[in-house]
Amino acid sequence: MTASRTAAPTPPSSTRSPSTDTTRQACADGALALIDGFAARLAPHDPPSARLKSLNLLGMPAGTRQLPRALTDRQLADRLLEQGIRNALALLDKEQHD
């Protein structure tokens, strides 16, 4: 695909090491490969049209996994994780029926 790939803003280069930039690029490349795979499955005839939704599909679980770590209520944290799974599955199911 020829869509432009941009990463999140980074601190000024004077505060970064080359290995940090290399690691960040490797992570971005891996994430975008996953996103492109999701998009190809969600919209086989027009994968670029599903790229933003695919980014969201990858980002939702990341946020859903991070927030429970900040919660002191274990039951609430577990419920949040379970809801995150249901949300992602519902989004995928909706996409298959649209």
Secondary structure, DSSP 8 states (H G I E B T S, - for coil): ------------GGG--HHHHHHHHHHHHHHHHHHHHHHHHH-TT-GGGGHHHHHHHHHHHHHHHHHHHH-S-HHHHHHHHHHHHHHHHHHHHHHHH-
